[in-house]
Amino acid sequence: MRGGMMKGLVTGALLGGAAATIYGVMNWQNQRKLNRLAAQGGHWVANKTDELFGKK
């Protein structure tokens, strides 16, 4: 009984750690994508502002 319980705890910890790692990596990639999109939008707005005021 005790050996099976320990085995279950170790297996659960490993699976939980793997799931948390995968979630963290996915979250990090989504954050990078959102930051890149925000930066592109910022460049677009800056370019349009320059065009409006004749700086280009």
PDB file of N, CA, C and O in Angstrom, chain B, residues numbered from 101:
ATOM      1  N   MET B 101       0.837  -1.201   0.000  1.00  0.00           N
ATOM      2  CA  MET B 101       0.000   0.000   0.000  1.00  0.00           C
ATOM      3  C   MET B 101       0.872   1.251   0.000  1.00  0.00           C
ATOM      4  O   MET B 101       0.645   2.189  -0.764  1.00  0.00           O
ATOM      5  N   ARG B 102       1.866   1.241   0.870  1.00  0.00           N
ATOM      6  CA  ARG B 102       2.709   2.424   0.990  1.00  0.00           C
ATOM      7  C   ARG B 102       3.521   2.674  -0.288  1.00  0.00           C
ATOM      8  O   ARG B 102       3.690   3.819  -0.706  1.00  0.00           O
ATOM      9  N   GLY B 103       4.018   1.602  -0.902  1.00  0.00           N
ATOM     10  CA  GLY B 103       4.797   1.727  -2.141  1.00  0.00           C
ATOM     11  C   GLY B 103       3.945   2.253  -3.278  1.00  0.00           C
ATOM     12  O   GLY B 103       4.403   3.081  -4.065  1.00  0.00           O
ATOM     13  N   GLY B 104       2.712   1.782  -3.375  1.00  0.00           N
ATOM     14  CA  GLY B 104       1.810   2.244  -4.430  1.00  0.00           C
ATOM     15  C   GLY B 104       1.428   3.701  -4.254  1.00  0.00           C
ATOM     16  O   GLY B 104       1.279   4.446  -5.223  1.00  0.00           O
ATOM     17  N   MET B 105       1.273   4.091  -2.994  1.00  0.00           N
ATOM     18  CA  MET B 105       0.928   5.482  -2.717  1.00  0.00           C
ATOM     19  C   MET B 105       2.077   6.411  -3.105  1.00  0.00           C
ATOM     20  O   MET B 105       1.864   7.474  -3.688  1.00  0.00           O
ATOM     21  N   MET B 106       3.288   5.995  -2.774  1.00  0.00           N
ATOM     22  CA  MET B 106       4.462   6.803  -3.112  1.00  0.00           C
ATOM     23  C   MET B 106       4.633   6.882  -4.625  1.00  0.00           C
ATOM     24  O   MET B 106       4.948   7.939  -5.172  1.00  0.00           O
ATOM     25  N   LYS B 107       4.420   5.748  -5.292  1.00  0.00           N
ATOM     26  CA  LYS B 107       4.529   5.709  -6.751  1.00  0.00           C
ATOM     27  C   LYS B 107       3.496   6.650  -7.380  1.00  0.00           C
ATOM     28  O   LYS B 107       3.804   7.352  -8.343  1.00  0.00           O
ATOM     29  N   GLY B 108       2.293   6.666  -6.849  1.00  0.00           N
ATOM     30  CA  GLY B 108       1.246   7.552  -7.348  1.00  0.00           C
ATOM     31  C   GLY B 108       1.582   9.019  -7.137  1.00  0.00           C
ATOM     32  O   GLY B 108       1.332   9.854  -8.007  1.00  0.00           O
ATOM     33  N   LEU B 109       2.155   9.330  -5.968  1.00  0.00           N
ATOM     34  CA  LEU B 109       2.546  10.710  -5.695  1.00  0.00           C
ATOM     35  C   LEU B 109       3.644  11.187  -6.639  1.00  0.00           C
ATOM     36  O   LEU B 109       3.597  12.309  -7.144  1.00  0.00           O
ATOM     37  N   VAL B 110       4.629  10.327  -6.873  1.00  0.00           N
ATOM     38  CA  VAL B 110       5.730  10.687  -7.771  1.00  0.00           C
ATOM     39  C   VAL B 110       5.216  10.853  -9.195  1.00  0.00           C
ATOM     40  O   VAL B 110       5.584  11.802  -9.886  1.00  0.00           O
ATOM     41  N   THR B 111       4.365   9.928  -9.630  1.00  0.00           N
ATOM     42  CA  THR B 111       3.800  10.018 -10.983  1.00  0.00           C
ATOM     43  C   THR B 111       2.968  11.286 -11.134  1.00  0.00           C
ATOM     44  O   THR B 111       3.068  11.980 -12.147  1.00  0.00           O
ATOM     45  N   GLY B 112       2.154  11.589 -10.139  1.00  0.00           N
ATOM     46  CA  GLY B 112       1.340  12.802 -10.176  1.00  0.00           C
ATOM     47  C   GLY B 112       2.189  14.057 -10.210  1.00  0.00           C
ATOM     48  O   GLY B 112       1.867  15.009 -10.920  1.00  0.00           O
ATOM     49  N   ALA B 113       3.273  14.065  -9.445  1.00  0.00           N
ATOM     50  CA  ALA B 113       4.170  15.228  -9.435  1.00  0.00           C
ATOM     51  C   ALA B 113       4.838  15.415 -10.788  1.00  0.00           C
ATOM     52  O   ALA B 113       4.961  16.537 -11.280  1.00  0.00           O
ATOM     53  N   LEU B 114       5.270  14.307 -11.388  1.00  0.00           N
ATOM     54  CA  LEU B 114       5.915  14.398 -12.701  1.00  0.00           C
ATOM     55  C   LEU B 114       4.939  14.882 -13.774  1.00  0.00           C
ATOM     56  O   LEU B 114       5.268  15.748 -14.586  1.00  0.00           O
ATOM     57  N   LEU B 115       3.737  14.308 -13.763  1.00  0.00           N
ATOM     58  CA  LEU B 115       2.736  14.729 -14.754  1.00  0.00           C
ATOM     59  C   LEU B 115       2.320  16.180 -14.531  1.00  0.00           C
ATOM     60  O   LEU B 115       2.155  16.931 -15.491  1.00  0.00           O
ATOM     61  N   GLY B 116       2.152  16.574 -13.284  1.00  0.00           N
ATOM     62  CA  GLY B 116       1.796  17.954 -12.976  1.00  0.00           C
ATOM     63  C   GLY B 116       2.885  18.922 -13.394  1.00  0.00           C
ATOM     64  O   GLY B 116       2.595  19.995 -13.923  1.00  0.00           O
ATOM     65  N   GLY B 117       4.132  18.552 -13.162  1.00  0.00           N
ATOM     66  CA  GLY B 117       5.255  19.396 -13.577  1.00  0.00           C
ATOM     67  C   GLY B 117       5.339  19.530 -15.080  1.00  0.00           C
ATOM     68  O   GLY B 117       5.607  20.615 -15.596  1.00  0.00           O
ATOM     69  N   ALA B 118       5.110  18.427 -15.797  1.00  0.00           N
ATOM     70  CA  ALA B 118       5.143  18.465 -17.259  1.00  0.00           C
ATOM     71  C   ALA B 118       4.011  19.340 -17.792  1.00  0.00           C
ATOM     72  O   ALA B 118       4.213  20.134 -18.710  1.00  0.00           O
ATOM     73  N   ALA B 119       2.826  19.192 -17.217  1.00  0.00           N
ATOM     74  CA  ALA B 119       1.687  20.002 -17.658  1.00  0.00           C
ATOM     75  C   ALA B 119       1.937  21.483 -17.391  1.00  0.00           C
ATOM     76  O   ALA B 119       1.615  22.326 -18.228  1.00  0.00           O
ATOM     77  N   ALA B 120       2.506  21.803 -16.240  1.00  0.00           N
ATOM     78  CA  ALA B 120       2.801  23.200 -15.914  1.00  0.00           C
ATOM     79  C   ALA B 120       3.850  23.767 -16.862  1.00  0.00           C
ATOM     80  O   ALA B 120       3.756  24.923 -17.274  1.00  0.00           O
ATOM     81  N   THR B 121       4.849  22.960 -17.210  1.00  0.00           N
ATOM     82  CA  THR B 121       5.883  23.409 -18.147  1.00  0.00           C
ATOM     83  C   THR B 121       5.288  23.683 -19.513  1.00  0.00           C
ATOM     84  O   THR B 121       5.577  24.713 -20.122  1.00  0.00           O
ATOM     85  N   ILE B 122       4.458  22.770 -20.001  1.00  0.00           N
ATOM     86  CA  ILE B 122       3.826  22.943 -21.319  1.00  0.00           C
ATOM     87  C   ILE B 122       2.940  24.183 -21.309  1.00  0.00           C
ATOM     88  O   ILE B 122       2.951  24.962 -22.262  1.00  0.00           O
ATOM     89  N   TYR B 123       2.182  24.368 -20.248  1.00  0.00           N
ATOM     90  CA  TYR B 123       1.312  25.552 -20.139  1.00  0.00           C
ATOM     91  C   TYR B 123       2.147  26.833 -20.140  1.00  0.00           C
ATOM     92  O   TYR B 123       1.790  27.813 -20.795  1.00  0.00           O
ATOM     93  N   GLY B 124       3.259  26.819 -19.404  1.00  0.00           N
ATOM     94  CA  GLY B 124       4.128  27.992 -19.352  1.00  0.00           C
ATOM     95  C   GLY B 124       4.732  28.321 -20.699  1.00  0.00           C
ATOM     96  O   GLY B 124       4.806  29.491 -21.075  1.00  0.00           O
ATOM     97  N   VAL B 125       5.168  27.305 -21.435  1.00  0.00           N
ATOM     98  CA  VAL B 125       5.754  27.530 -22.762  1.00  0.00           C
ATOM     99  C   VAL B 125       4.696  28.081 -23.722  1.00  0.00           C
ATOM    100  O   VAL B 125       4.971  29.008 -24.483  1.00  0.00           O
ATOM    101  N   MET B 126       3.497  27.516 -23.685  1.00  0.00           N
ATOM    102  CA  MET B 126       2.431  28.002 -24.567  1.00  0.00           C
ATOM    103  C   MET B 126       2.074  29.444 -24.229  1.00  0.00           C
ATOM    104  O   MET B 126       1.871  30.263 -25.126  1.00  0.00           O
ATOM    105  N   ASN B 127       1.997  29.753 -22.949  1.00  0.00           N
ATOM    106  CA  ASN B 127       1.666  31.099 -22.501  1.00  0.00           C
ATOM    107  C   ASN B 127       2.749  32.083 -22.938  1.00  0.00           C
ATOM    108  O   ASN B 127       2.442  33.198 -23.360  1.00  0.00           O
ATOM    109  N   TRP B 128       4.023  31.670 -22.837  1.00  0.00           N
ATOM    110  CA  TRP B 128       5.149  32.515 -23.221  1.00  0.00           C
ATOM    111  C   TRP B 128       5.114  32.798 -24.719  1.00  0.00           C
ATOM    112  O   TRP B 128       5.363  33.928 -25.138  1.00  0.00           O
ATOM    113  N   GLN B 129       4.807  31.782 -25.534  1.00  0.00           N
ATOM    114  CA  GLN B 129       4.734  31.978 -26.978  1.00  0.00           C
ATOM    115  C   GLN B 129       3.588  32.906 -27.342  1.00  0.00           C
ATOM    116  O   GLN B 129       3.745  33.761 -28.214  1.00  0.00           O
ATOM    117  N   ASN B 130       2.431  32.757 -26.692  1.00  0.00           N
ATOM    118  CA  ASN B 130       1.305  33.644 -26.955  1.00  0.00           C
ATOM    119  C   ASN B 130       1.650  35.075 -26.569  1.00  0.00           C
ATOM    120  O   ASN B 130       1.288  36.016 -27.275  1.00  0.00           O
ATOM    121  N   GLN B 131       2.343  35.240 -25.461  1.00  0.00           N
ATOM    122  CA  GLN B 131       2.723  36.579 -25.013  1.00  0.00           C
ATOM    123  C   GLN B 131       3.674  37.220 -26.017  1.00  0.00           C
ATOM    124  O   GLN B 131       3.546  38.404 -26.328  1.00  0.00           O
ATOM    125  N   ARG B 132       4.623  36.444 -26.522  1.00  0.00           N
ATOM    126  CA  ARG B 132       5.557  36.962 -27.531  1.00  0.00           C
ATOM    127  C   ARG B 132       4.809  37.397 -28.779  1.00  0.00           C
ATOM    128  O   ARG B 132       5.098  38.447 -29.352  1.00  0.00           O
ATOM    129  N   LYS B 133       3.834  36.576 -29.202  1.00  0.00           N
ATOM    130  CA  LYS B 133       3.048  36.892 -30.397  1.00  0.00           C
ATOM    131  C   LYS B 133       2.257  38.182 -30.185  1.00  0.00           C
ATOM    132  O   LYS B 133       2.199  39.025 -31.081  1.00  0.00           O
ATOM    133  N   LEU B 134       1.650  38.342 -29.012  1.00  0.00           N
ATOM    134  CA  LEU B 134       0.878  39.552 -28.718  1.00  0.00           C
ATOM    135  C   LEU B 134       1.785  40.776 -28.671  1.00  0.00           C
ATOM    136  O   LEU B 134       1.413  41.842 -29.160  1.00  0.00           O
ATOM    137  N   ASN B 135       2.964  40.631 -28.091  1.00  0.00           N
ATOM    138  CA  ASN B 135       3.905  41.756 -28.043  1.00  0.00           C
ATOM    139  C   ASN B 135       4.347  42.161 -29.444  1.00  0.00           C
ATOM    140  O   ASN B 135       4.471  43.350 -29.739  1.00  0.00           O
ATOM    141  N   ARG B 136       4.583  41.184 -30.299  1.00  0.00           N
ATOM    142  CA  ARG B 136       4.998  41.468 -31.677  1.00  0.00           C
ATOM    143  C   ARG B 136       3.880  42.187 -32.426  1.00  0.00           C
ATOM    144  O   ARG B 136       4.133  43.145 -33.156  1.00  0.00           O
ATOM    145  N   LEU B 137       2.639  41.722 -32.244  1.00  0.00           N
ATOM    146  CA  LEU B 137       1.503  42.380 -32.901  1.00  0.00           C
ATOM    147  C   LEU B 137       1.329  43.806 -32.400  1.00  0.00           C
ATOM    148  O   LEU B 137       1.032  44.707 -33.184  1.00  0.00           O
ATOM    149  N   ALA B 138       1.510  44.018 -31.103  1.00  0.00           N
ATOM    150  CA  ALA B 138       1.388  45.367 -30.542  1.00  0.00           C
ATOM    151  C   ALA B 138       2.475  46.274 -31.099  1.00  0.00           C
ATOM    152  O   ALA B 138       2.217  47.439 -31.403  1.00  0.00           O
ATOM    153  N   ALA B 139       3.682  45.750 -31.233  1.00  0.00           N
ATOM    154  CA  ALA B 139       4.778  46.552 -31.776  1.00  0.00           C
ATOM    155  C   ALA B 139       4.507  46.914 -33.240  1.00  0.00           C
ATOM    156  O   ALA B 139       4.768  48.042 -33.658  1.00  0.00           O
ATOM    157  N   GLN B 140       3.988  45.966 -34.012  1.00  0.00           N
ATOM    158  CA  GLN B 140       3.658  46.253 -35.414  1.00  0.00           C
ATOM    159  C   GLN B 140       2.584  47.319 -35.499  1.00  0.00           C
ATOM    160  O   GLN B 140       2.661  48.211 -36.344  1.00  0.00           O
ATOM    161  N   GLY B 141       1.590  47.238 -34.640  1.00  0.00           N
ATOM    162  CA  GLY B 141       0.531  48.241 -34.614  1.00  0.00           C
ATOM    163  C   GLY B 141       1.083  49.603 -34.243  1.00  0.00           C
ATOM    164  O   GLY B 141       0.666  50.615 -34.804  1.00  0.00           O
ATOM    165  N   GLY B 142       2.018  49.639 -33.302  1.00  0.00           N
ATOM    166  CA  GLY B 142       2.646  50.896 -32.905  1.00  0.00           C
ATOM    167  C   GLY B 142       3.436  51.513 -34.037  1.00  0.00           C
ATOM    168  O   GLY B 142       3.390  52.728 -34.230  1.00  0.00           O
ATOM    169  N   HIS B 143       4.165  50.698 -34.793  1.00  0.00           N
ATOM    170  CA  HIS B 143       4.922  51.198 -35.941  1.00  0.00           C
ATOM    171  C   HIS B 143       3.980  51.747 -37.004  1.00  0.00           C
ATOM    172  O   HIS B 143       4.254  52.783 -37.610  1.00  0.00           O
ATOM    173  N   TRP B 144       2.884  51.059 -37.225  1.00  0.00           N
ATOM    174  CA  TRP B 144       1.914  51.488 -38.233  1.00  0.00           C
ATOM    175  C   TRP B 144       1.340  52.853 -37.856  1.00  0.00           C
ATOM    176  O   TRP B 144       1.244  53.744 -38.701  1.00  0.00           O
ATOM    177  N   VAL B 145       0.957  53.017 -36.577  1.00  0.00           N
ATOM    178  CA  VAL B 145       0.395  54.292 -36.118  1.00  0.00           C
ATOM    179  C   VAL B 145       1.445  55.397 -36.257  1.00  0.00           C
ATOM    180  O   VAL B 145       1.128  56.505 -36.692  1.00  0.00           O
ATOM    181  N   ALA B 146       2.692  55.097 -35.888  1.00  0.00           N
ATOM    182  CA  ALA B 146       3.755  56.102 -35.991  1.00  0.00           C
ATOM    183  C   ALA B 146       3.978  56.506 -37.445  1.00  0.00           C
ATOM    184  O   ALA B 146       4.172  57.687 -37.736  1.00  0.00           O
ATOM    185  N   ASN B 147       3.952  55.544 -38.352  1.00  0.00           N
ATOM    186  CA  ASN B 147       4.134  55.850 -39.775  1.00  0.00           C
ATOM    187  C   ASN B 147       2.984  56.696 -40.307  1.00  0.00           C
ATOM    188  O   ASN B 147       3.205  57.639 -41.067  1.00  0.00           O
ATOM    189  N   LYS B 148       1.765  56.364 -39.915  1.00  0.00           N
ATOM    190  CA  LYS B 148       0.607  57.143 -40.369  1.00  0.00           C
ATOM    191  C   LYS B 148       0.665  58.569 -39.833  1.00  0.00           C
ATOM    192  O   LYS B 148       0.312  59.514 -40.538  1.00  0.00           O
ATOM    193  N   THR B 149       1.105  58.725 -38.594  1.00  0.00           N
ATOM    194  CA  THR B 149       1.237  60.058 -38.008  1.00  0.00           C
ATOM    195  C   THR B 149       2.288  60.862 -38.764  1.00  0.00           C
ATOM    196  O   THR B 149       2.085  62.041 -39.052  1.00  0.00           O
ATOM    197  N   ASP B 150       3.404  60.225 -39.082  1.00  0.00           N
ATOM    198  CA  ASP B 150       4.433  60.903 -39.866  1.00  0.00           C
ATOM    199  C   ASP B 150       3.917  61.330 -41.235  1.00  0.00           C
ATOM    200  O   ASP B 150       4.223  62.423 -41.712  1.00  0.00           O
ATOM    201  N   GLU B 151       3.130  60.458 -41.861  1.00  0.00           N
ATOM    202  CA  GLU B 151       2.555  60.801 -43.178  1.00  0.00           C
ATOM    203  C   GLU B 151       1.607  61.996 -43.065  1.00  0.00           C
ATOM    204  O   GLU B 151       1.601  62.879 -43.923  1.00  0.00           O
ATOM    205  N   LEU B 152       0.814  62.011 -42.010  1.00  0.00           N
ATOM    206  CA  LEU B 152      -0.135  63.120 -41.829  1.00  0.00           C
ATOM    207  C   LEU B 152       0.577  64.445 -41.648  1.00  0.00           C
ATOM    208  O   LEU B 152       0.107  65.471 -42.140  1.00  0.00           O
ATOM    209  N   PHE B 153       1.689  64.442 -40.957  1.00  0.00           N
ATOM    210  CA  PHE B 153       2.400  65.682 -40.688  1.00  0.00           C
ATOM    211  C   PHE B 153       3.555  65.931 -41.666  1.00  0.00           C
ATOM    212  O   PHE B 153       4.370  66.830 -41.461  1.00  0.00           O
ATOM    213  N   GLY B 154       3.611  65.116 -42.736  1.00  0.00           N
ATOM    214  CA  GLY B 154       4.577  65.340 -43.804  1.00  0.00           C
ATOM    215  C   GLY B 154       6.025  65.124 -43.417  1.00  0.00           C
ATOM    216  O   GLY B 154       6.903  65.799 -43.955  1.00  0.00           O
ATOM    217  N   LYS B 155       6.305  64.212 -42.508  1.00  0.00           N
ATOM    218  CA  LYS B 155       7.675  63.971 -42.086  1.00  0.00           C
ATOM    219  C   LYS B 155       8.361  62.912 -42.940  1.00  0.00           C
ATOM    220  O   LYS B 155       9.552  62.651 -42.771  1.00  0.00           O
ATOM    221  N   LYS B 156       7.621  62.307 -43.848  1.00  0.00           N
ATOM    222  CA  LYS B 156       8.242  61.270 -44.691  1.00  0.00           C
ATOM    223  C   LYS B 156       8.389  61.750 -46.089  1.00  0.00           C
ATOM    224  O   LYS B 156       8.890  61.019 -46.944  1.00  0.00           O
TER     225      LYS B 156
END
